[in-house]
Amino acid sequence: MAAGIIAILSGLALGEGLSPQETLAKAVQEVSCLSFKTAYPLFDDVLKKAAEGSDLWQKAVFGKALCAQQTAPATPEAIQEAQGLYKALIEKAPDSPMTPRAMMNLGRIAELSDYYQDVVDLAGARQWYEKVRDRYADKPIAGEAVLRIAGTYIQTFKKDEVAQGIELLRRWLAAHPDDPLASGMWQYLGDTYFFPLEEYDKCLECYLKVDKLGLVEKGLEGPFYWRVAMVADRYVKDRDVAVGFYAKVIRLASSSGKGYEAQLAMKRLGAKESEIPPLGGILSGSGKGHTPVSTTRAAPTEAK
Amino acid sequence: MSQGIEHKTGTFRKWANLNVLGLVLLAAAFGVSAWRAVLNHEQITERPDSGDRKIIRICHWQLEPGYRNAIQAVIDQYEKLRPDVHVIQIPIGEKVYVQWLNTHMIAGTAPDVSEMGMGQLAADDQYVSRFYLPLTDKVDSPNLYNQGTDLEGVPWRDTFVDGMRRGYLDTLQDYYGAPTCVHTIRMFYNKEMLKRATGSDVPPRTLGGLFTACQALRDLGERTGERITPIAGNRDCLDLFLSRYAAPFTAGYEKDLDLDLDGKMTLNETYIGFCRGRLSLRDPAMRAYYECIQAISEQFAQGFLGMGREMSVYSFVMGHSGMMATGSWDAMSLFTQARFDVGVMDFPLPGPGERWHEQLVGRRNEAVMAGGAQYGICKYSAHPDVALDFLKYMTSQKGNELLTTKAGLIPITIGADLPERMRPFMPDPVGYVSKIDLRYGNYMQMRYNGELERYMSGQSMNYDQFVQNVESALLDPSGGDRGWAIEYDTKVRWARNQERALATQSIRELMDPAARDAHDKYIRQMLQQVRANNGQDLRYRFEQVRKKMIPEI
């Protein structure tokens, strides 16, 4: 009886009694919760029932490969299995919407160390990304592939390779100024000019483009504005840009904690100080009897 | 007859002994306990909804005085607005909250709304995504309970002081919780005792004034025979002082140490500064910082390092200490439990002409706030829309004002009025935020904490010995270099783990037509990962600074 109950429960867990589409949906749901281990047998179940090359098969083989790749802890066997499944998808369904992502994932496997003593293969990763860039040149994923190729050069921190990565991104951006990843690419370029290259003029040029296009990582404006202001102030000596970004720190990123220091910097640069906006109105004296905070008083507290 | 009586008395005596009495009491206690358990169980699991009213439940671990009444006041107001809803509050003790919530989460009987942050299922990304409802698609719409206020039409997210940042999980790229208050740290003082000691209940405005007041409190104790400790200190309290005074003394290092210009000094940047000779514990600012804290800790009771928070609170509310440092979360407890008037003051800094004033950079600012008492909605709630509606009411200007006024907390909703008594806790955006921290890696953390405790306790160690021990620990192969190697390893692993989050979004984008947010989330996470260069920046910089290969761990 116990064996029966276990069998029923195992069956339910494996999605028995569900149609392949329902099992697939359940597997996707499990992956959404980062439960790759639970999703793996579900994708496997769908794969067994799907006709080779069908839409269902493509999804199942991709899903199973992805779960094999991502189940923790990663093992050489699981990674090999993932590689085999991705390659099968690329070979048997070259036009599948999953295929470019499968190729990118093969690049990711090469680029990252998945398990103990797994060797990073940047050249191998680059080959997969290049295939995606060349084969899907008119698709948005091409931009991602270019970013990844550049990354394989830049992360070596070797002067020549970093230059190659930069050249690649610059060429791509010149040809595709409206790429959906343009802002991110300019930011990556700016970061690289900042470190390791320490070419601050170019760094600032890239960051200004990011600001124009809009920062991708919303909510992290504070450190970005502060860095731009500091680069302009300390290295490029561009007073106007520095003042503009210090003002942004004060007005748009007041919870970054750098508002007061931005005020001091503006004062030093002879600019009209911006008022630090009240902390969410709690301090605002918003008509409810609060005492407005003086933002121009001396730094040390009551002591000075 | 008399024999019969004797027999009855004998029988009575035979049964009426202490063992039987104990047994009866045990049975009664068991009965009451079982009855309470059944009642509680019914309260937790009561379904279906009673009559026309939908029932939702909210659980939390905030058992401080006033909080339960505050939540109940919010519930009462909400039920007036929504007579079709009944909200049941389930307060659970901190010690069992984790087990209790985990059990109910797994059993599918978890309350509709629960406080997040404690326990694996309410904190780890993998479980949060499984058990909590993402709020991302809700945070951009206005909170309708703000109609008629200056927040009308403002997206829900932007009505929070911290932009709801605390409720956002970077790994999952989703909002899962709504915080309900913010916290600041202050010093509390016994007004009456201070007046008896110094002749005035006006708190000291400078550090020198604080020490003078502490001496006056000691003198008062000696004069009257009362047992008075100037400041009720404990291990946590020492950390509060250390944290509070770090930026005022060490923020000045930022211009030399903040290599990536993000406005902070990381552990890695601090260690690099140390290796390059730009930071030394012998610097006047560092010496001033530690000596200042050591002088403050001399105002604590002997053996304070062995004391817990409860002992400090007890010492303060019983009138055995003149002052104590803690957060706004304790304010209501102290206000209500103390039999004297409790004053609140900021941490005083050295004034002009006082010792350490020359080494001072400025005050610490409180702009970097993260919300507290955060609530999320259970994914398997029978009424997720009602749970969301209640959460929106609780974080509306009126609802949040009601909650925080009753609970004695600082509101998180923009424009919510601050209770008069809580005004001294208002976060101040003026001042500095960067600070030095030397605890780079596990070994340094252990060594530094040990040396610090010895130095602060005033036992067998002067400042020069402290410096020598900490600096030699930093230069030990297990010290800074190993801390660096651990950070490198962690960042490499982070890049690999980020791959899992990306995989999730890519499969949602490809296979779930309803997942319209998947692409944007993928892009954000992918850019974060690319810009991190798989952690290789840390390896490269190590080779530059230390002129050798980064050690393996």
Chai-1 contact restraints between the chains, C-beta under 6 A:
chainA,res_idxA,chainB,res_idxB,connection_type,confidence,min_distance_angstrom,max_distance_angstrom,comment,restraint_id
A,V28,B,M511,contact,1.0,0.0,6.0,A-B,restraint_1
A,V28,B,D512,contact,1.0,0.0,6.0,A-B,restraint_2
A,V31,B,T504,contact,1.0,0.0,6.0,A-B,restraint_3
A,V31,B,I507,contact,1.0,0.0,6.0,A-B,restraint_4
A,S32,B,T504,contact,1.0,0.0,6.0,A-B,restraint_5
A,S32,B,R508,contact,1.0,0.0,6.0,A-B,restraint_6
A,C33,B,S129,contact,1.0,0.0,6.0,A-B,restraint_7
A,C33,B,R130,contact,1.0,0.0,6.0,A-B,restraint_8
A,L34,B,Q126,contact,1.0,0.0,6.0,A-B,restraint_9
A,K59,B,M511,contact,1.0,0.0,6.0,A-B,restraint_10
A,L66,B,A503,contact,1.0,0.0,6.0,A-B,restraint_11
A,Q70,B,R500,contact,1.0,0.0,6.0,A-B,restraint_12
A,Q70,B,A503,contact,1.0,0.0,6.0,A-B,restraint_13
A,M98,B,L510,contact,1.0,0.0,6.0,A-B,restraint_14
A,R101,B,S506,contact,1.0,0.0,6.0,A-B,restraint_15
A,L112,B,R496,contact,1.0,0.0,6.0,A-B,restraint_16
A,L147,B,V530,contact,1.0,0.0,6.0,A-B,restraint_17
A,G151,B,V530,contact,1.0,0.0,6.0,A-B,restraint_18
A,Q155,B,N533,contact,1.0,0.0,6.0,A-B,restraint_19
A,Q155,B,N534,contact,1.0,0.0,6.0,A-B,restraint_20
A,Q155,B,Q536,contact,1.0,0.0,6.0,A-B,restraint_21
A,F157,B,Y540,contact,1.0,0.0,6.0,A-B,restraint_22
A,G184,B,L527,contact,1.0,0.0,6.0,A-B,restraint_23
A,Y188,B,R531,contact,1.0,0.0,6.0,A-B,restraint_24
A,D191,B,R531,contact,1.0,0.0,6.0,A-B,restraint_25
A,V216,B,R524,contact,1.0,0.0,6.0,A-B,restraint_26
A,V216,B,L527,contact,1.0,0.0,6.0,A-B,restraint_27
A,P223,B,D262,contact,1.0,0.0,6.0,A-B,restraint_28
A,P223,B,G263,contact,1.0,0.0,6.0,A-B,restraint_29
A,W226,B,G263,contact,1.0,0.0,6.0,A-B,restraint_30
A,R227,B,L261,contact,1.0,0.0,6.0,A-B,restraint_31
A,M230,B,L261,contact,1.0,0.0,6.0,A-B,restraint_32
A,S255,B,A367,contact,1.0,0.0,6.0,A-B,restraint_33
A,G257,B,N365,contact,1.0,0.0,6.0,A-B,restraint_34
A,G257,B,A367,contact,1.0,0.0,6.0,A-B,restraint_35
A,G257,B,V368,contact,1.0,0.0,6.0,A-B,restraint_36
A,G257,B,V433,contact,1.0,0.0,6.0,A-B,restraint_37
A,K258,B,G263,contact,1.0,0.0,6.0,A-B,restraint_38
A,G259,B,P429,contact,1.0,0.0,6.0,A-B,restraint_39
A,Y260,B,N365,contact,1.0,0.0,6.0,A-B,restraint_40
A,Y260,B,V430,contact,1.0,0.0,6.0,A-B,restraint_41
A,Y260,B,G431,contact,1.0,0.0,6.0,A-B,restraint_42
A,I276,B,P429,contact,1.0,0.0,6.0,A-B,restraint_43
A,L279,B,V161,contact,1.0,0.0,6.0,A-B,restraint_44
A,L279,B,P427,contact,1.0,0.0,6.0,A-B,restraint_45
A,L279,B,P429,contact,1.0,0.0,6.0,A-B,restraint_46
A,G280,B,V161,contact,1.0,0.0,6.0,A-B,restraint_47
A,G280,B,I414,contact,1.0,0.0,6.0,A-B,restraint_48
A,G281,B,I414,contact,1.0,0.0,6.0,A-B,restraint_49
A,G281,B,G415,contact,1.0,0.0,6.0,A-B,restraint_50
A,L283,B,M426,contact,1.0,0.0,6.0,A-B,restraint_51
A,S286,B,G415,contact,1.0,0.0,6.0,A-B,restraint_52
A,K288,B,D417,contact,1.0,0.0,6.0,A-B,restraint_53
A,A299,B,G362,contact,1.0,0.0,6.0,A-B,restraint_54
A,P300,B,L349,contact,1.0,0.0,6.0,A-B,restraint_55
A,P300,B,L360,contact,1.0,0.0,6.0,A-B,restraint_56
A,P300,B,G362,contact,1.0,0.0,6.0,A-B,restraint_57
A,P300,B,R363,contact,1.0,0.0,6.0,A-B,restraint_58
A,T301,B,L349,contact,1.0,0.0,6.0,A-B,restraint_59
A,T301,B,R363,contact,1.0,0.0,6.0,A-B,restraint_60
A,E302,B,R205,contact,1.0,0.0,6.0,A-B,restraint_61
A,A303,B,T206,contact,1.0,0.0,6.0,A-B,restraint_62
A,A303,B,L349,contact,1.0,0.0,6.0,A-B,restraint_63
A,A303,B,G351,contact,1.0,0.0,6.0,A-B,restraint_64
